[in-house]
Amino acid sequence: MENKSINLKELLSKVLQLPIERIKGNIGAETCSQWDSISHIDIIARLEKELSEDIPTEEVGDLDSFISIKTFLENKGWKTY
């Protein structure tokens, strides 16, 4: 079985242009001014590239926080750090 992992904190840190230490469980669109609609699209596009698959449109809106993305990835069998 393939071991799939993604450095979610690093991905979000790069897109949001925040220190990696600020990427914690509660960070998301409602708590971070840098997480606007443009950065959200960038986050989704980078996730799709890492996953090598499209994220269903109906799920994109729900992936609006570190925790929701982490849960989504782990449910798909990815290890996040």
N, C-alpha and C positions, 0 to 999 in steps of 0.2 A: 504494500500500500504506500502510495506517495505521501511524503511528509510535506504538507503545505503550510507555509507560515507567511505572515505579513507584519511588517513593523508599522502598525496603525498609528502609533504616536508620532513617528517620524513623518509619515504621509501627511497627517493633519498639521503638524508643525510647519512643514514646508508650504502647504497651501495657505494656511492662515497666517503665516509669517509670525509665529509665536515661538518662544523658547519651548523646547520639548517638555520642560518641567511644568509648563502651564496646561499641558494636555492631560486632563484627568477625567474621571468618570462623569462629572457634572457639566463638562464643556459641551456646548451645542449651539444651535441657531438662536435659542432664546437667551443664552447667557454670554454670548461672545459677539461683539459688534463686527468682528472680522468675518464671521460666518454669515455672509450675505448670499443672495441668490447666485451670484457669479461664482463665489468660492464653493458653494454647494454643488454646482454643475462640475467644477474642476475636481472636487472630491469624488464624485460619482464616476467621472471619466477615468480617473486614476485607479479607482477600485476595479472598474471593468477591465482595465488593462492588466492589472495584477491577477484578476480572476480568469482572464482570457474568455470572458463571457459577458453578455449583456445582463444588466440588472433589470428585472421587469419594471416597467413604468409605474405600475400600481404600488411598488415597494419603495421607489425613489424618495417620495415625500416623507416616508416614515424614517428614513436614514438621516436624521437631523441632529444626531448627538454621538459622542464617542461611544456611549453605552449601547445605543441602538445599532450602530455599525458593528461594534464588537460582537454583540449577540447574533446579528445577521451572519457575520463571517463564521463564527463558531458553529452555528447551526448548519452551515455548509461544509463543515469539517476542517476549517482553517484554524490554525493556532495564531493568536494575536499577541503582540507584545508592544 
